[in-house]
Amino acid sequence: MILKKIHFYLYTFCRYFLATIILVYAFAKILGTQFTSNPDVFDKPIGLLSGFELTWYYYGYSFWHGMIIAITQIVSSLLLFFRKTTRLGIILFLSFMINILLVDFAYNIDGAKGMAVLLTSMALFVFFSEYPLFIKYFFKEPPLYQDSARPNWINKFSKIKWIYIPIACVGIFFGLNFLKDKYMSKDQFYGTWKNADSTSLLHRFNFDLSHRYVINSYYDNNEIVWGKYSFKDDSIKFKHFTKDGQKFITFLEGKYQLTDKELIIQTDSAKIDLKRIR
């Protein structure tokens, strides 16, 4: 009896605590005190953003997405306040709380990890307080359509799933791996290279997947030109689309020398010395 009474008080406390705290986070999103980035963040290269800055900028990019999260949190809070709707409320709560927990640890958001662990642990306590009911509903209750309610030909072929599932998993895995090797392989140029000549407009050479390149300017880091590159043993050629988008024309070509940290391209009129950044 004593343990049951302790469980009752703890269960009730967790419900109200979770419902109240999540309202704070919900209204913070609505009032704009969450997912708001400081002005200096917008001037940083994306590679210099911390996990917190990157996450806050990403979630703050879309106003309506933040509002949907806030509304979901408010709904879960209201459901948790009432005993009859607690089961639905705790499932809804865990659906976003576990995601928040994973984001906090994946992006190393130190200030939020402790609260995320606490809220998730309390929510799991509420959820597992009635675990026999959930096991009964999700695993022991018969499925929506039993054999008697399905056409006979489907019942006869139902065991094909044991062949289809592994074929689908293996086929999709190796199929995507083949496409990755063919269209997303990284060659020896892949990465970002900075022009050693600070007076050149051709500031950064970005070698992307599928032999795509982007060259950015020195002054504002805006894109100057992009297109496809090709190379042989010691020569490289950069092509880009014409303004009408009808054909590729050569933008730059020459001989190259490549090491892990340096790429030198010798054209007919200039020598371009590039240093690897990443």
C-alpha positions in Angstrom: 0.0 0.0 0.0 2.8 2.4 0.9 4.6 1.8 -2.5 1.3 2.3 -4.3 0.7 5.6 -2.5 4.2 6.8 -3.3 3.7 5.8 -6.9 0.5 7.7 -7.1 2.0 11.0 -5.7 5.1 10.6 -7.9 3.0 9.8 -11.0 0.7 12.8 -10.4 3.7 15.1 -9.7 5.4 14.0 -13.0 2.2 14.6 -15.0 1.8 18.2 -13.7 5.5 19.0 -13.8 5.9 17.8 -17.5 2.7 19.6 -18.5 3.8 22.9 -16.8 7.4 22.9 -18.0 6.6 22.1 -21.6 4.2 25.1 -21.6 7.2 27.3 -20.9 9.0 26.0 -24.0 5.9 26.2 -26.1 5.2 29.9 -25.3 8.9 30.7 -25.6 8.6 29.6 -29.3 5.4 31.6 -29.8 6.9 34.8 -28.2 10.2 34.4 -30.1 12.6 33.7 -27.3 13.5 30.3 -28.7 14.9 29.6 -32.1 16.2 33.2 -32.4 19.7 33.7 -33.6 21.9 36.7 -32.7 22.9 39.0 -35.6 26.6 37.9 -35.5 25.5 34.4 -36.4 24.5 35.5 -39.9 28.0 36.7 -40.7 29.8 33.4 -39.8 30.6 30.8 -42.3 28.5 27.7 -41.7 31.6 25.7 -40.8 32.3 28.0 -37.8 28.9 27.7 -36.3 28.6 25.8 -33.0 26.1 23.0 -32.7 23.8 25.3 -30.7 24.0 28.1 -33.3 23.5 25.7 -36.2 20.4 24.1 -34.5 18.8 27.4 -33.5 19.3 28.9 -36.9 17.9 25.8 -38.6 14.8 25.6 -36.5 14.3 29.3 -36.6 14.5 29.5 -40.4 10.8 28.5 -40.7 8.3 30.4 -38.5 5.4 28.0 -39.1 7.5 24.9 -38.3 8.3 26.4 -34.9 4.6 27.2 -34.3 3.6 23.6 -35.1 6.1 22.3 -32.5 4.7 24.8 -30.0 1.1 23.8 -30.7 2.0 20.2 -30.3 3.7 20.9 -27.0 0.6 22.8 -25.8 -1.7 20.0 -26.8 0.4 17.4 -25.0 0.5 19.6 -21.9 -3.3 20.0 -21.8 -3.8 16.2 -22.3 -1.4 15.5 -19.4 -3.3 17.7 -17.0 -6.3 15.3 -17.1 -6.2 11.6 -16.1 -8.5 10.4 -18.9 -6.2 11.8 -21.6 -2.8 11.2 -19.9 -2.1 8.1 -22.1 -2.6 10.0 -25.3 -0.7 13.0 -23.9 2.4 11.1 -22.8 2.7 9.4 -26.2 2.5 12.8 -27.9 5.0 14.2 -25.4 7.5 11.4 -26.0 7.2 11.8 -29.7 8.9 15.2 -29.6 10.8 14.9 -26.3 13.0 12.0 -27.5 13.8 13.9 -30.6 14.8 16.9 -28.6 17.0 14.7 -26.4 18.7 13.3 -29.4 19.3 16.7 -30.9 20.7 18.1 -27.7 23.3 15.3 -27.5 24.0 15.1 -31.3 24.6 18.8 -31.6 26.3 19.1 -28.2 23.8 21.7 -26.7 25.2 21.6 -23.2 22.7 24.0 -21.5 19.8 21.8 -22.5 21.0 18.3 -22.0 20.2 18.1 -18.3 16.6 19.3 -18.6 16.1 17.0 -21.7 17.3 14.0 -19.7 15.1 14.9 -16.8 11.9 15.5 -18.8 12.5 12.3 -20.9 13.1 10.2 -17.8 9.9 11.5 -16.1 7.9 11.0 -19.3 9.1 7.4 -19.5 8.2 6.9 -15.9 4.6 8.0 -16.7 4.5 5.9 -19.8 5.8 2.7 -18.2 3.5 3.1 -15.2 0.9 1.5 -17.4 3.1 -0.7 -19.6 0.8 -3.7 -19.4 -1.9 -1.7 -21.0 0.4 -0.6 -23.9 1.7 -4.1 -24.4 -1.8 -5.4 -24.6 -2.9 -2.7 -27.1 0.1 -2.7 -29.4 1.1 -6.4 -29.3 -1.6 -8.6 -27.9 -4.7 -7.2 -29.5 -5.6 -8.8 -32.8 -4.7 -6.8 -36.0 -7.2 -4.7 -37.8 -7.8 -7.3 -40.5 -7.6 -11.0 -39.4 -7.4 -13.9 -41.8 -11.1 -14.4 -41.8 -11.6 -10.8 -43.0 -9.1 -11.0 -45.9 -9.4 -12.6 -49.3 -8.1 -16.2 -49.4 -5.5 -15.4 -52.1 -3.9 -12.8 -49.8 -3.8 -15.3 -47.0 -2.1 -17.9 -49.2 0.6 -15.5 -50.3 1.1 -13.7 -47.0 4.2 -15.7 -46.2 5.9 -14.2 -49.2 6.7 -11.2 -47.0 9.5 -13.3 -45.4 11.2 -13.4 -48.9 10.2 -9.9 -50.0 11.5 -8.1 -46.9 15.1 -9.3 -47.1 15.2 -8.9 -50.9 13.9 -5.3 -50.5 16.4 -4.5 -47.7 19.4 -6.0 -49.6 18.3 -4.7 -53.0 17.8 -1.1 -51.8 21.1 -1.1 -49.8 23.3 -2.3 -52.7 21.3 -0.3 -55.2 21.9 3.0 -53.4 25.5 2.0 -52.7 26.0 1.5 -56.5 24.4 4.9 -57.3 26.6 6.5 -54.6 29.7 5.1 -56.1 28.7 6.2 -59.6 27.3 9.7 -58.9 28.6 10.7 -55.5 32.2 9.4 -55.4 34.9 11.8 -54.2 38.0 12.3 -56.4 41.3 13.6 -55.3 40.2 17.3 -55.9 37.1 17.1 -53.6 37.0 19.9 -51.0 37.6 23.6 -50.8 40.8 25.3 -52.0 41.8 28.9 -51.3 43.7 31.0 -53.9 47.1 32.0 -52.5 46.8 35.2 -54.6 44.7 37.5 -52.5 44.3 40.0 -55.4 42.5 37.4 -57.7 38.7 37.4 -58.0 38.9 33.6 -58.1 39.1 33.3 -54.3 37.8 29.8 -53.5 37.5 26.7 -55.7 35.0 24.2 -54.4 35.2 20.8 -55.9 31.9 19.0 -55.2 30.4 15.6 -55.9 29.7 14.4 -59.5 32.6 16.6 -60.8 30.7 19.8 -60.1 32.7 22.9 -59.1 31.8 26.4 -57.7 34.2 29.3 -57.7 33.5 32.1 -55.2 34.8 35.7 -55.3 37.3 37.2 -52.9 35.4 40.2 -51.7 31.9 38.9 -50.8 32.4 35.2 -51.2 29.5 35.1 -53.7 29.4 32.6 -56.5 31.2 33.7 -59.7 30.8 30.6 -61.8 29.8 27.0 -61.5 29.8 24.0 -63.8 31.5 20.7 -64.4 35.2 19.9 -64.4 37.1 17.0 -66.1 40.7 15.9 -65.8 43.3 13.5 -67.2 46.7 12.5 -66.0 48.1 16.1 -65.7 45.4 18.4 -67.2 42.2 19.8 -65.9 39.3 21.6 -67.6 36.5 23.7 -66.1 33.3 24.2 -68.1 30.2 26.3 -67.4 26.8 26.9 -68.9 26.3 29.7 -71.3 23.8 32.4 -70.2 21.0 30.8 -72.3 21.8 27.5 -70.6 22.0 25.7 -73.8 25.6 24.4 -73.8 28.9 24.2 -71.8 31.8 26.4 -72.7 35.3 26.2 -71.3 36.0 28.6 -68.5 39.5 27.5 -67.5 41.9 24.8 -68.4 45.5 24.0 -67.9 48.1 21.6 -66.5 47.9 20.7 -62.8 50.2 19.5 -60.0 48.4 18.1 -56.9 49.5 17.2 -53.4 47.4 16.7 -50.2 47.6 20.4 -49.3 48.3 22.2 -52.6 46.9 22.3 -56.1 48.7 24.3 -58.8 47.0 25.0 -62.1 49.2 26.4 -64.9 47.2 27.9 -67.7 48.5 29.6 -70.9 48.4 33.0 -69.2 48.6 32.5 -65.4 49.6 30.2 -62.6 46.9 29.5 -59.9 48.2 28.3 -56.6 45.5 26.8 -54.4 45.8 25.8 -50.8 43.4 23.2 -49.3 41.1 24.5 -46.6 39.0 21.4 -46.1 
